[in-house]
Each structure stands twice: as structure tokens, then as C-alpha cells.
Amino acid sequence: MALSKILEVFFKFPEKKHQIRQISRDLGISKTTVAYHINNLVKEGIIVKDTEDIFVGYRAGNSKSFKIKKLTYLLEKLDDKKLNKVIDEISKNGGFEL
């Protein structure tokens, strides 16, 4: 549950630099739990550590893993009717043209 809430922060605001303390406050999750999940997400390449300023922060990565997780998150938010429409659209002609 905590992990999905943390990921949602990065999905909604991928360009923003997020700090562990602020995520903890915003979500009502302990700093220790946030730090644990953030560190794992960095190791997986889903988010990246930003050390440009005095304060360390984290941003959404541009990896395929991040994009797949975000797409899954967005699809899970759709109701059945909209999800079926997306599936039908992708299925036509073998999917999207790349």
C-alpha cells in the first residue's frame, strides 16, 4: 500500500524533485518506510536520485520500467468500459503504429 502511494507521487508529478521528508508528510507514511521504498525504486531504475542542490531529492526516471509501471497505474484507474475501449483500440490492426 505504501509503495503504490509513493509511486503515485512520481506518476502525477514526474518532473518535480521530491524529497523523502515531504513525501512522508504528504502521505502520512513514516520517513523510514518512504526511504526504504525510494531506495529500492532507485536500485530498480524506476526513479533517479537528484543531487544537484544542497538537498537530495528524487525524480521519476525515464526508464522503460517507470513507463510500464505508470501505464499499468493509469490502466488500473479506468473503469471496465473505458478499459475495453483501450484494449479494442490497441487490438485493431495489430496495435499502435510506431
Steps between C-alpha positions, in 0.01 A plus 500: 500500500776747591692418184204571273437835673866595462503401133186705442689813610753442222232408245305819565801732516785331308701819434491622860785435741354312796658472843447213741390727782235673287364172361480369855304805616268508200412132517510448875758224465810477719826636357660160554237327287521765228881480496489120478270504196682793336834319529354187342344704217837664434670157487235384251561809284139615533592829664831688507684676778544874440800653678518830311406708805600494863194285568485152352182429312353246262336523159320260277738312277466476125547125499277245338427361848360836613289535186355149536416560867336833414302346215381221730402759761300697243327190363401390850325835548268440201154356541416183300335685212796731443748218548321292238513795261877531553547126443288511183694797368836332564376175347391660172752444225744332737539798735633851470721601214850577620 
